[in-house]
Amino acid sequence: MRAVVFEEFGREARVREVPDPTPSTAGAVIRVGATGLCRSDWHGWKGHDPDIVLPHVPGHELAGVVEAVGPDVRNWRPGDRVTVPFVCACGRCAACAEGAQQVCERQTQPGFTHWGSFAEFVAIEQADVNLVAVPEELSFATAAGLGCRFATAFRAVVGQGRVAPGEWVAVHGCGGVGLSAVMIAAAAGARVVAVDVSPGALELAKALGAAECVDASAHPSGPVTAIRDLTGGGAHLSLDALGSPATCAASVDGLRRRGRHVQVGLLPAAAGETVVPMARVIGLELEILGSHGMAAHDYPPMMDMVRAGTLRPDLLVTSTITLDAAPAALAAMGTVPGAGVTVIDPAQRPTEED
């Protein structure tokens, strides 16, 4: 199969032929219909994830068709349209027994613990625990983002964040996860303040339902004062959807009394020490919460809203590229600000213009 492979961290990957994967006893192999390009993939390429062993194929946001299953798989067969959470659970540990597969003690993650979906095929462990059906009316390009950015944002806003109609929600960072959070919070009846440094990202956030937008680059001392002014004292719920010491601190500082901060964006050690303003947390009785994806069994409410048109993840997809264009696009994520979601189509071949 053709796949994007990098052999050194931070050095541009290349597309080459590698062996096709085979399913484990309880696993499945998916023919990739589409896969998202996510900042988490960039972190992995830069060497920020200790699970990655070189050479490596990135990619963890995917949708496609079941190509083959292991002999112990009972609920899926070749030809089924599926997506998968980026956290694939074992189904047997104490966390899984509690229904918290998103923090499984023996989790696997395509694109991190093993080769991922920047390829024509990808292997997934424990298919009966982790695969999620994709309805015929949903394109693979739209469904690909459900496994990471959209499902992660849904659980962060609805599950962990407990959003309520009429609340102010601040979203720091309007990339894929942040824009998903804007859409989901607005659909829940909240008033959203979108925060970013990119005018294009803020324009898209406005189109997706943000009531207010704050250009953080226009506030040298940080966007906190602007957020407090716009929300009449601070947000009820705030998310750091980017993952940096500055956005984490701003998210906490921009809360009102008894507000809730949800950390969604990764905070790799390479970004420096993250200092949380704990004096404010104590004095205002703030909640500090983490959110790490969403278990496969929690997908139905989100999928119902997608089917009903209440949520429109298709609007987040702003570009589709070929597998051959993926190495350059992956490398550019650390330097080129962008708005929206880029999807890779492994079946699409480059044109002469490419």
Secondary structure by P-SEA (a helix, b strand, c coil): cbbbbbcccccbbbbbbbbbbbbcccccccccccccccaaaaaaaacccccccccbbbbccbbbbbccccccccccccccccccccccccccccccccccccccccccccccccccccccbbbbccccccbbbbccccccccccccccaaaaaaaaccccccccccbbbbbccccaaaaaaaaaaaaabbbbbbbcccaaaaaaaaaaccccccccccccccaaaaaaaaacccccbbbcccccaaaaaaaaaacccbbbbbbcccccccccccccaaaaaaaabbbbbbbcccccccaaaaaaaaaaccccccccccccccccaaaaaaaacccccccbbbbbcccccccccc
